[in-house]
Amino acid sequence: MPEPLFQRLLQYASQHGLRVAEKLGSGIHGLVHIAFNEGSLDESAIKAHLEQETYRKERDAYIRLRAASVHQIQGLHVPQLLSFDDELEVIEMGIVSKPYLLDFAGISLDHPTNFSEELWREWETQKREQFGHYWAMVQKVRDDLEIYGIYLNDVSPSNIAWE
């Protein structure tokens, strides 16, 4: 029997005429697979979330970005929201290649996360080390997202990547 997250992906795919293919990734927020449209062979990414709160935040971020017709931020490709299912907590989005900005499950909406100054300093030190000379660009990406009420704290080279 497939794990519950994968089972929800399969159920979503069945309801939308999709065939689940290879795994794109998994992490603390969920599981992502490629899905093919049975009729056209168009591909998309479908993500099942572990928690309702992270699902709703990511769904709402994609809804805001779609409403504003955002396809790129600071030259990074942003996946386009295609569909979602609140009951299954699955989001379907377009697939993008590098340079890209992925994964909005770890965001705050409409207000910054309330961390202590010490935690912010530790976080920024760690992120500066991870991103090196790209850190200034990451800060610009975060600033641009705030225009839409999206406060991005979950930044890593796996979800913000250049060539």
Backbone as a chain_set.jsonl record, in Angstrom:
{"seq": "MPEPLFQRLLQYASQHGLRVAEKLGSGIHGLVHIAFNEGSLDESAIKAHLEQETYRKERDAYIRLRAASVHQIQGLHVPQLLSFDDELEVIEMGIVSKPYLLDFAGISLDHPTNFSEELWREWETQKREQFGHYWAMVQKVRDDLEIYGIYLNDVSPSNIAWE", "coords": {"N": [[0.856, -1.186, 0.0], [0.665, 2.184, -0.948], [2.335, 5.02, 0.601], [0.583, 7.46, 2.668], [0.787, 10.187, 1.672], [1.605, 9.818, -1.008], [-0.557, 8.328, -1.829], [-2.576, 10.268, -1.792], [-1.637, 11.89, -3.867], [-1.963, 10.108, -6.002], [-4.761, 9.85, -5.964], [-5.554, 12.497, -6.542], [-4.423, 12.728, -9.11], [-5.876, 10.767, -10.503], [-8.451, 11.901, -10.432], [-8.044, 14.084, -12.072], [-7.286, 13.254, -14.566], [-4.597, 12.547, -14.845], [-1.336, 11.031, -14.977], [0.808, 9.743, -12.644], [4.258, 10.218, -12.399], [7.806, 10.188, -12.214], [9.458, 10.946, -9.099], [10.001, 14.207, -7.958], [10.876, 15.423, -5.685], [11.091, 15.528, -2.068], [10.33, 16.507, 1.265], [10.291, 18.347, 4.36], [7.8, 19.466, 4.139], [6.25, 18.093, 2.273], [5.531, 15.987, -0.592], [6.604, 15.695, -3.932], [5.79, 15.028, -7.272], [6.244, 14.375, -10.779], [3.624, 14.757, -13.109], [1.696, 13.507, -15.806], [-0.497, 14.626, -18.315], [-3.055, 12.631, -19.395], [-4.265, 12.845, -21.93], [-2.798, 14.72, -23.486], [-0.121, 14.536, -22.902], [1.151, 16.628, -21.67], [3.178, 17.93, -19.06], [3.23, 18.339, -15.492], [3.824, 19.463, -12.118], [2.943, 17.873, -9.144], [2.064, 18.371, -5.801], [1.75, 16.986, -2.655], [0.823, 17.851, 0.565], [2.093, 17.677, 3.914], [0.957, 18.959, 6.1], [-1.968, 20.85, 6.874], [-1.773, 23.648, 7.306], [0.673, 24.465, 6.061], [0.046, 23.725, 3.469], [-2.11, 25.483, 2.881], [-0.829, 27.988, 3.083], [1.075, 27.815, 1.007], [-0.606, 27.351, -1.211], [-2.096, 29.775, -1.165], [-0.064, 31.648, -1.617], [0.689, 30.976, -4.247], [-1.743, 31.535, -5.507], [-1.896, 34.327, -5.16], [0.372, 35.132, -6.615], [-0.306, 34.216, -9.156], [-2.599, 35.784, -9.649], [-1.403, 38.249, -9.908], [-0.023, 37.901, -12.191], [2.635, 36.955, -12.082], [5.537, 35.613, -13.298], [8.217, 35.491, -13.137], [10.732, 36.337, -10.754], [13.174, 38.553, -10.025], [14.569, 37.474, -12.184], [14.314, 34.775, -11.747], [12.571, 31.813, -12.471], [9.187, 31.242, -11.712], [7.059, 28.718, -10.637], [3.888, 28.112, -12.187], [0.633, 28.245, -10.914], [-1.623, 25.671, -11.477], [-3.777, 24.098, -10.647], [-5.633, 23.057, -7.708], [-6.465, 21.158, -4.762], [-8.378, 21.357, -2.034], [-9.334, 19.459, -0.236], [-7.726, 17.164, -0.582], [-5.337, 18.38, -0.186], [-3.454, 19.053, -2.176], [-1.402, 20.541, -4.597], [-1.187, 21.568, -7.926], [1.187, 22.455, -10.284], [3.044, 24.285, -12.788], [6.084, 23.095, -14.311], [9.336, 24.247, -13.809], [12.586, 25.308, -14.951], [16.045, 25.832, -13.991], [17.189, 29.181, -13.956], [15.447, 29.186, -10.828], [12.673, 29.743, -8.521], [11.298, 28.122, -5.959], [8.84, 26.459, -3.883], [6.792, 27.477, -1.524], [5.83, 26.785, 0.937], [6.902, 27.291, 3.44], [6.412, 29.933, 4.154], [5.399, 33.167, 5.509], [2.322, 34.849, 5.57], [1.266, 38.084, 4.801], [2.483, 39.319, 6.997], [5.679, 39.712, 8.562], [7.626, 36.971, 9.878], [7.819, 36.51, 13.349], [10.563, 36.464, 14.787], [13.161, 36.367, 17.251], [15.754, 38.888, 17.585], [18.24, 37.677, 17.863], [17.812, 35.091, 16.765], [17.263, 35.854, 14.102], [19.758, 36.928, 13.372], [21.407, 34.644, 13.543], [20.135, 33.069, 11.605], [20.522, 34.658, 9.285], [23.332, 34.668, 9.112], [23.829, 31.947, 8.609], [22.478, 31.671, 6.151], [23.854, 33.467, 4.51], [26.278, 32.12, 4.311], [25.437, 29.796, 2.978], [24.536, 30.801, 0.481], [26.531, 32.465, -0.473], [27.978, 34.656, -2.82], [25.51, 35.089, -3.991], [23.781, 35.985, -2.084], [22.894, 38.694, -1.841], [21.138, 38.84, -4.003], [19.215, 36.993, -3.19], [18.118, 38.385, -1.059], [16.91, 40.472, -2.503], [14.968, 39.034, -3.908], [13.372, 38.182, -1.773], [12.492, 40.701, -0.88], [11.011, 41.533, -3.137], [8.931, 39.642, -3.114], [7.573, 40.395, -0.832], [6.005, 42.507, -1.646], [3.702, 41.296, -2.46], [2.692, 40.402, -0.116], [3.979, 38.162, 0.774], [6.158, 36.546, 2.774], [9.18, 35.28, 2.72], [10.962, 32.866, 4.296], [12.041, 30.373, 4.259], [14.576, 29.749, 2.754], [16.827, 28.207, 0.607], [19.568, 26.742, -1.2], [18.352, 24.739, -2.663], [15.77, 25.572, -3.224], [15.923, 28.127, -4.207], [17.575, 28.795, -6.933], [20.229, 29.417, -9.149], [21.716, 29.282, -12.446]], "CA": [[0.0, 0.0, 0.0], [1.482, 3.403, -0.985], [2.269, 5.908, 1.756], [-0.577, 8.353, 2.568], [1.016, 11.332, 0.783], [1.583, 9.329, -2.379], [-1.938, 7.92, -2.094], [-3.315, 11.497, -2.135], [-1.202, 12.266, -5.22], [-2.629, 9.199, -6.932], [-6.18, 10.2, -6.001], [-5.648, 13.757, -7.289], [-4.119, 12.423, -10.51], [-7.02, 10.036, -11.042], [-9.561, 12.841, -10.587], [-7.709, 15.115, -13.054], [-6.809, 12.649, -15.808], [-3.138, 12.596, -14.857], [-0.583, 9.828, -14.63], [1.937, 10.106, -11.773], [5.543, 9.706, -12.875], [8.933, 10.213, -11.291], [9.491, 11.834, -7.937], [10.864, 15.378, -8.094], [11.474, 15.738, -4.4], [10.305, 15.401, -0.844], [10.965, 17.224, 2.358], [9.521, 18.49, 5.588], [6.447, 19.944, 3.863], [5.449, 17.221, 1.43], [6.052, 15.093, -1.617], [6.344, 16.25, -5.26], [6.019, 14.13, -8.404], [5.814, 14.796, -12.106], [2.379, 14.14, -13.563], [1.433, 13.694, -17.227], [-1.888, 14.649, -18.75], [-3.286, 11.418, -20.187], [-4.644, 13.155, -23.305], [-1.861, 15.549, -24.249], [1.225, 14.282, -22.409], [1.715, 17.789, -20.985], [3.589, 17.551, -17.717], [3.13, 19.309, -14.41], [4.298, 18.947, -10.833], [1.892, 17.825, -8.137], [2.648, 18.318, -4.461], [0.873, 16.672, -1.525], [1.387, 18.458, 1.771], [1.968, 16.949, 5.179], [0.132, 19.698, 7.057], [-2.946, 21.752, 6.279], [-1.306, 25.038, 7.375], [1.654, 24.734, 5.007], [-0.696, 23.644, 2.209], [-2.867, 26.725, 2.667], [0.098, 29.092, 2.823], [1.639, 27.673, -0.334], [-1.711, 27.586, -2.156], [-2.423, 31.199, -1.192], [1.041, 32.347, -2.272], [0.557, 30.757, -5.69], [-2.927, 32.272, -5.96], [-1.512, 35.742, -5.235], [1.31, 35.324, -7.721], [-1.07, 34.041, -10.406], [-3.465, 36.962, -9.82], [-0.546, 39.369, -10.306], [0.672, 37.456, -13.415], [4.07, 36.845, -11.813], [6.169, 34.426, -13.876], [9.612, 35.555, -12.718], [11.133, 37.309, -9.733], [14.62, 38.76, -10.122], [15.093, 36.561, -13.197], [14.067, 33.379, -11.354], [11.276, 31.298, -12.92], [8.264, 30.862, -10.645], [6.053, 27.785, -11.157], [2.548, 28.666, -12.307], [-0.437, 27.441, -10.322], [-2.538, 25.106, -12.461], [-4.985, 23.637, -9.965], [-5.386, 22.614, -6.338], [-7.571, 20.438, -4.141], [-8.307, 21.632, -0.6], [-9.591, 18.245, 0.537], [-6.542, 16.304, -0.666], [-4.166, 19.219, 0.106], [-2.541, 18.855, -3.303], [-1.25, 21.668, -5.508], [-0.604, 21.248, -9.225], [1.849, 23.641, -10.825], [3.941, 24.067, -13.912], [7.465, 22.738, -14.007], [10.291, 25.258, -14.265], [13.996, 24.93, -14.893], [16.901, 26.877, -13.425], [17.114, 29.637, -12.569], [14.08, 29.099, -10.328], [12.233, 30.004, -7.154], [10.327, 27.07, -5.657], [8.464, 26.073, -2.524], [6.277, 28.554, -0.681], [5.17, 26.196, 2.105], [7.481, 27.815, 4.676], [6.284, 31.391, 4.176], [4.383, 33.842, 6.323], [1.492, 35.701, 4.728], [0.81, 39.407, 5.241], [3.31, 39.911, 8.059], [6.92, 38.948, 8.739], [7.727, 36.041, 10.997], [8.262, 37.195, 14.553], [11.68, 35.802, 15.439], [14.007, 37.27, 18.036], [16.904, 39.434, 16.853], [19.309, 36.677, 17.883], [17.495, 34.068, 15.764], [17.449, 36.456, 12.782], [21.205, 37.026, 13.111], [21.886, 33.287, 13.274], [19.56, 32.671, 10.326], [21.187, 35.385, 8.204], [24.705, 34.171, 9.021], [23.761, 30.643, 7.943], [22.058, 31.856, 4.755], [24.976, 34.108, 3.797], [27.239, 31.057, 4.024], [24.854, 28.901, 1.975], [24.355, 31.432, -0.822], [27.737, 33.161, -0.915], [27.794, 35.913, -3.547], [24.108, 35.224, -4.391], [22.965, 36.42, -0.95], [22.238, 39.977, -2.142], [20.008, 38.537, -4.898], [18.183, 36.341, -2.366], [17.437, 39.46, -0.327], [16.041, 41.16, -3.466], [13.836, 38.136, -4.142], [12.519, 38.277, -0.587], [11.871, 42.03, -0.909], [9.994, 41.546, -4.197], [7.783, 38.836, -2.683], [6.832, 41.13, 0.194], [5.018, 43.333, -2.347], [2.488, 40.478, -2.544], [2.375, 39.918, 1.221], [4.616, 36.854, 0.934], [7.407, 36.692, 3.521], [9.897, 34.032, 2.474], [12.03, 32.575, 5.254], [12.586, 29.057, 3.937], [15.431, 29.886, 1.583], [17.966, 27.3, 0.532], [19.992, 26.563, -2.606], [17.491, 23.792, -3.372], [14.539, 26.205, -3.681], [16.294, 29.342, -4.945], [18.77, 28.316, -7.62], [20.643, 30.018, -10.408], [22.411, 28.339, -13.328]], "C": [[0.897, 1.243, 0.0], [1.3, 4.249, 0.276], [1.128, 6.905, 1.562], [-0.376, 9.567, 1.654], [0.944, 10.906, -0.68], [0.176, 8.891, -2.763], [-2.788, 9.132, -2.474], [-2.922, 12.006, -3.515], [-1.902, 11.403, -6.26], [-4.119, 9.521, -7.071], [-6.398, 11.494, -6.798], [-5.454, 13.494, -8.783], [-5.3, 11.723, -11.172], [-8.193, 10.976, -11.327], [-9.317, 13.868, -11.689], [-7.141, 14.549, -14.362], [-5.304, 12.693, -15.963], [-2.551, 11.234, -14.522], [0.641, 10.276, -13.834], [3.197, 9.422, -12.288], [6.6, 9.909, -11.793], [8.799, 11.253, -10.181], [10.462, 12.975, -8.213], [11.547, 15.722, -6.781], [10.531, 15.469, -3.252], [11.067, 16.12, 0.251], [10.032, 17.341, 3.534], [8.08, 18.925, 5.331], [5.621, 19.01, 3.0], [6.251, 16.441, 0.414], [5.643, 15.643, -2.975], [6.708, 15.219, -6.319], [5.662, 14.835, -9.697], [4.511, 14.065, -12.406], [2.193, 14.47, -15.037], [-0.06, 13.7, -17.472], [-2.08, 13.469, -19.691], [-3.572, 11.727, -21.653], [-3.562, 13.839, -24.106], [-0.395, 15.271, -23.942], [1.925, 15.54, -21.905], [2.093, 17.361, -19.58], [3.431, 18.708, -16.751], [3.754, 18.673, -13.179], [3.106, 18.946, -9.886], [2.535, 17.583, -6.776], [1.56, 18.041, -3.439], [1.571, 17.164, -0.268], [1.141, 17.599, 3.003], [0.999, 17.626, 6.141], [-0.767, 20.687, 6.338], [-2.442, 23.201, 6.256], [-0.303, 25.351, 6.27], [1.007, 24.628, 3.634], [-1.389, 24.971, 1.915], [-1.957, 27.907, 2.374], [0.66, 29.009, 1.406], [0.567, 27.916, -1.399], [-1.997, 29.076, -2.286], [-1.311, 32.028, -1.83], [0.938, 32.196, -3.782], [-0.665, 31.483, -6.259], [-2.591, 33.753, -6.12], [-0.594, 36.005, -6.419], [0.614, 35.159, -9.071], [-1.938, 35.262, -10.674], [-2.673, 38.171, -10.3], [0.251, 39.046, -11.584], [2.187, 37.416, -13.244], [4.583, 35.513, -12.36], [7.646, 34.335, -13.493], [9.759, 36.586, -11.614], [12.644, 37.367, -9.768], [15.258, 37.755, -11.089], [14.928, 35.088, -12.88], [12.673, 32.97, -11.816], [10.452, 30.846, -11.717], [7.24, 29.892, -11.238], [4.666, 28.446, -11.172], [1.524, 27.704, -11.714], [-1.373, 26.976, -11.425], [-3.865, 24.706, -11.827], [-4.609, 23.277, -8.526], [-6.636, 21.928, -5.818], [-7.442, 20.592, -2.63], [-8.536, 20.391, 0.253], [-8.359, 17.341, 0.571], [-5.266, 17.029, -0.272], [-3.055, 18.963, -0.902], [-2.57, 20.104, -4.171], [-0.621, 21.14, -6.793], [-0.038, 22.533, -9.819], [2.683, 23.266, -12.041], [5.333, 23.71, -13.431], [8.374, 23.816, -14.595], [11.708, 24.702, -14.171], [14.794, 26.093, -14.324], [17.092, 27.989, -14.441], [15.67, 29.639, -12.075], [13.945, 29.486, -8.87], [11.099, 29.034, -6.885], [9.938, 27.091, -4.185], [8.095, 27.259, -1.638], [5.584, 28.024, 0.575], [5.681, 26.795, 3.417], [7.394, 29.326, 4.796], [5.404, 31.857, 5.325], [3.608, 34.726, 5.361], [1.125, 36.973, 5.48], [1.592, 40.035, 6.387], [4.579, 39.07, 8.22], [6.834, 38.007, 9.936], [8.348, 36.761, 12.183], [9.321, 36.361, 15.277], [12.446, 36.837, 16.25], [15.162, 37.774, 17.172], [18.037, 38.418, 16.781], [19.059, 35.585, 16.843], [17.681, 34.604, 14.353], [18.924, 36.539, 12.429], [21.784, 35.652, 12.77], [21.421, 32.808, 11.908], [20.31, 33.347, 9.178], [22.633, 34.926, 8.035], [24.74, 32.845, 8.263], [23.429, 30.8, 6.456], [23.144, 32.531, 3.928], [26.019, 33.059, 3.404], [26.718, 30.143, 2.92], [24.865, 29.51, 0.579], [25.582, 32.175, -1.332], [27.405, 34.46, -1.631], [26.356, 36.119, -4.047], [23.236, 35.805, -3.27], [22.236, 37.737, -1.222], [21.036, 39.763, -3.058], [18.87, 37.868, -4.124], [17.409, 37.409, -1.591], [16.502, 40.238, -1.254], [14.803, 40.337, -3.783], [12.856, 38.24, -2.975], [11.791, 39.617, -0.551], [10.755, 42.083, -1.953], [8.748, 40.755, -3.795], [6.935, 39.566, -1.647], [5.804, 42.081, -0.409], [3.67, 42.617, -2.398], [2.069, 39.924, -1.18], [2.94, 38.549, 1.51], [5.987, 37.072, 1.573], [8.122, 35.342, 3.513], [11.056, 33.882, 3.447], [12.735, 31.268, 4.933], [13.383, 29.167, 2.641], [16.598, 28.919, 1.688], [18.356, 27.174, -0.937], [19.159, 25.526, -3.356], [16.179, 24.441, -3.834], [14.73, 27.597, -4.285], [17.618, 29.007, -5.613], [18.98, 29.054, -8.933], [21.34, 28.944, -11.229], [23.646, 27.768, -12.659]], "O": [[1.788, 1.359, 0.841], [0.257, 4.202, 0.929], [0.736, 7.177, 0.427], [-1.298, 9.935, 0.926], [0.295, 11.564, -1.492], [-0.234, 9.068, -3.91], [-3.625, 9.044, -3.373], [-3.771, 12.5, -4.258], [-2.377, 11.908, -7.278], [-4.67, 9.469, -8.171], [-7.308, 11.578, -7.623], [-6.225, 13.976, -9.614], [-5.675, 12.067, -12.293], [-8.852, 10.85, -12.359], [-10.267, 14.466, -12.194], [-6.579, 15.29, -15.168], [-4.788, 12.855, -17.069], [-3.185, 10.403, -13.873], [1.423, 11.101, -14.307], [3.208, 8.224, -12.574], [6.309, 9.811, -10.601], [8.128, 12.276, -10.32], [11.594, 12.753, -8.643], [12.66, 16.248, -6.768], [9.34, 15.217, -3.437], [12.281, 16.312, 0.172], [9.103, 16.55, 3.695], [7.226, 18.773, 6.204], [4.394, 19.12, 2.99], [7.463, 16.259, 0.537], [4.487, 16.017, -3.173], [7.78, 14.615, -6.279], [4.872, 15.779, -9.706], [4.319, 12.914, -12.013], [2.495, 15.581, -15.471], [-0.8, 12.889, -16.914], [-1.351, 13.325, -20.671], [-3.171, 10.964, -22.532], [-3.417, 13.566, -25.298], [0.483, 15.738, -24.667], [3.143, 15.542, -21.727], [1.416, 16.531, -18.973], [3.489, 19.879, -17.127], [4.156, 17.51, -13.192], [2.347, 19.914, -9.837], [3.408, 16.731, -6.612], [0.569, 18.767, -3.361], [2.761, 16.922, -0.066], [0.133, 16.901, 3.117], [0.303, 16.957, 6.904], [-0.386, 21.283, 5.33], [-2.668, 23.909, 5.275], [-0.41, 26.385, 5.611], [1.38, 25.366, 2.722], [-1.26, 25.514, 0.818], [-2.267, 28.736, 1.519], [0.715, 30.011, 0.693], [0.818, 28.613, -2.382], [-2.128, 29.586, -3.399], [-1.592, 33.012, -2.514], [1.082, 33.173, -4.517], [-0.615, 31.991, -7.379], [-2.967, 34.366, -7.119], [-0.766, 36.987, -7.14], [0.914, 35.885, -10.019], [-2.008, 35.729, -11.811], [-3.204, 39.02, -11.016], [1.099, 39.834, -12.003], [2.932, 37.794, -14.148], [4.137, 34.44, -11.953], [8.245, 33.26, -13.519], [9.019, 37.568, -11.546], [13.319, 36.357, -9.565], [16.353, 37.251, -10.839], [15.356, 34.236, -13.659], [11.703, 33.691, -11.583], [10.952, 30.162, -10.824], [6.612, 30.212, -12.247], [4.326, 29.231, -10.287], [1.552, 26.503, -11.982], [-1.861, 27.783, -12.216], [-4.934, 24.941, -12.389], [-3.431, 23.201, -8.175], [-7.727, 22.097, -6.363], [-6.53, 20.041, -2.014], [-7.988, 20.285, 1.35], [-7.994, 16.818, 1.624], [-4.233, 16.399, -0.048], [-1.904, 18.699, -0.553], [-3.636, 20.656, -4.446], [0.342, 20.374, -6.763], [-0.708, 23.565, -9.85], [2.982, 22.096, -12.283], [5.707, 23.989, -12.291], [8.196, 24.239, -15.737], [11.986, 23.764, -13.423], [14.281, 27.204, -14.191], [17.149, 27.743, -15.646], [14.766, 30.042, -12.805], [14.909, 29.551, -8.108], [10.048, 29.117, -7.521], [10.633, 27.675, -3.353], [8.955, 27.943, -1.084], [4.824, 28.755, 1.21], [4.953, 26.802, 4.409], [8.219, 29.94, 5.473], [4.761, 31.063, 6.011], [4.187, 35.29, 4.433], [0.726, 36.933, 6.644], [1.364, 41.202, 6.708], [4.549, 37.854, 8.033], [6.068, 38.229, 10.874], [9.295, 37.531, 12.027], [9.027, 35.654, 16.24], [12.385, 38.033, 15.968], [15.504, 37.165, 16.158], [18.714, 38.308, 15.759], [19.975, 35.193, 16.121], [18.2, 33.896, 13.489], [19.302, 36.248, 11.294], [22.558, 35.516, 11.822], [22.189, 32.221, 11.146], [20.69, 32.688, 8.21], [23.106, 34.81, 6.905], [25.578, 32.647, 7.383], [24.03, 30.141, 5.608], [23.328, 32.192, 2.759], [26.572, 33.103, 2.305], [27.471, 29.757, 2.025], [25.168, 28.823, -0.397], [25.658, 32.483, -2.522], [26.641, 35.276, -1.117], [26.017, 37.219, -4.483], [22.059, 36.087, -3.498], [21.066, 37.873, -0.862], [20.018, 40.438, -2.903], [17.698, 38.146, -4.375], [16.185, 37.339, -1.484], [15.41, 40.625, -0.837], [13.708, 40.884, -3.911], [11.649, 38.371, -3.179], [10.604, 39.669, -0.228], [9.678, 42.617, -1.685], [7.63, 41.163, -4.108], [5.72, 39.377, -1.59], [4.827, 42.428, 0.255], [2.62, 43.26, -2.381], [1.186, 39.07, -1.104], [2.446, 37.843, 2.39], [6.864, 37.703, 0.984], [7.725, 34.4, 4.198], [12.007, 34.663, 3.429], [13.897, 31.079, 5.296], [12.934, 28.74, 1.578], [17.264, 28.827, 2.719], [17.551, 27.472, -1.819], [19.255, 25.443, -4.58], [15.533, 23.921, -4.744], [13.783, 28.175, -4.817], [18.656, 28.94, -4.955], [18.051, 29.28, -9.708], [21.532, 27.823, -10.759], [24.353, 26.957, -13.257]]}, "num_chains": 1, "name": "protein.A"}
